[in-house]
């Protein structure tokens, strides 16, 4: 099952192109980031990232997925801003 957390993790990794930095941003380990992305890849049956010596590189599928994930996360944040009593 696809989870919002997996999308948040992928979005952070795609933005930073580094699993460790993504983990720091989300207060999780690099291993947790790697595991979440691997679960996403298994669910989607496509490689999203390629691990490099100095970080990660997005595959073509990863680039396309990042665009959609960024839109979805922005919409989520927008919904929270609009409907929350506590302004973000």
Rosetta blueprint (number, residue, H / E / L):
1 X L
2 X L
3 X L
4 X H
5 X H
6 X H
7 X H
8 X H
9 X H
10 X H
11 X H
12 X H
13 X H
14 X H
15 X H
16 X H
17 X L
18 X L
19 X H
20 X H
21 X H
22 X H
23 X H
24 X H
25 X H
26 X H
27 X L
28 X L
29 X L
30 X H
31 X H
32 X H
33 X H
34 X H
35 X H
36 X H
37 X H
38 X H
39 X H
40 X H
41 X H
42 X H
43 X H
44 X H
45 X L
46 X L
47 X L
48 X L
49 X E
50 X E
51 X E
52 X E
53 X L
54 X L
55 X E
56 X E
57 X E
58 X E
59 X L
60 X H
61 X H
62 X H
63 X H
64 X H
65 X H
66 X H
67 X H
68 X H
69 X H
70 X H
71 X H
72 X H
73 X H
74 X H
75 X H
76 X H
77 X H
78 X H
79 X H
80 X H
81 X H
82 X H
83 X H
84 X L
85 X L
86 X L
87 X L
88 X L
